[in-house]
C-alpha cells in the first residue's frame, strides 16, 4: 500500500506554510517597528506604551500572559518557516543532484543565498535581543520598570558593538524581506517582465523602509538624539 503524503508536507503545502508564517512575522515586524519609534515621543510616553503591552488582555488574562502567548505564536511561526524553507531547499537540491559545468548565474541568486545564511544571523540576533531587552539578562540596566532606560543604555556610544551587530542583523533582515516580498508579489500574478520590475521595486521600498524604521532608534541613541 502506498503511503499518502500529508498535504502540508507537499511542496504546495510547504509553500503555503512559508507564506502564512511569513505574513504573521512581517505583521509583527511592522507593529514592533512602530512601537519602537515611540521612543522619540519621550521617556514617559515610551514607558507607558511598554507597560500597556504587558497589560493587554487584563482582566481576562493575568499578568503578561498576552505577551507570552504572542511570543509562543511567533516562535512556532519562526520554526515552521525555517522547517518549510529547509525541506523545500533539500528537495530542490535532491531533484538536481548534478551541478552543471557552465551554469549561468541568475539575477536573484545573491538574494536567494542570503535567505540561507541570513536566516542563521537573524535567529542568533533574535536570541540575543530577547536576552537583552526582554529578559534584561544582557542589558546594562535590565530594569523591567524602565524600558526607556534599557534602550538608551543598550545603544550607548560605549556599546557601539551592540549597535554594529544590530545593524548587521537588520540589514540582513532587509535582504531576507526583499527576496521574500518579491517572491510573494510574483506569486500574486506579477510574472510578466513589467510586473517583475514592479515587484522588485515594491519589495525594495518595503525592505528599505522597514530597515530604516528599525535602525533610526539605535543610531538616535548613539548620536545623542535620544538620551
Secondary structure, DSSP 8 states (H G I E B T S, - for coil): ------GGGSHHHHHHHHHHHHHHHHHHHHHHHHHHGGGGG-HHHHHHHHHHHHHTTTTTS-TTHHHHHHHHHHHHHHHHHHHHHHHHHHHHHHHT-S--TT----TTHHHHHHHHHHHHHHHHHHHHHIIIIIS-TTSSS--TT-HHHHHHHHT-GGGHHHHHHHHHHHHHHHHHHHHHHHHHHHHTT--SHHHHHHHHHHHHHHHHHHHHHHHHHHHHHHTTS--
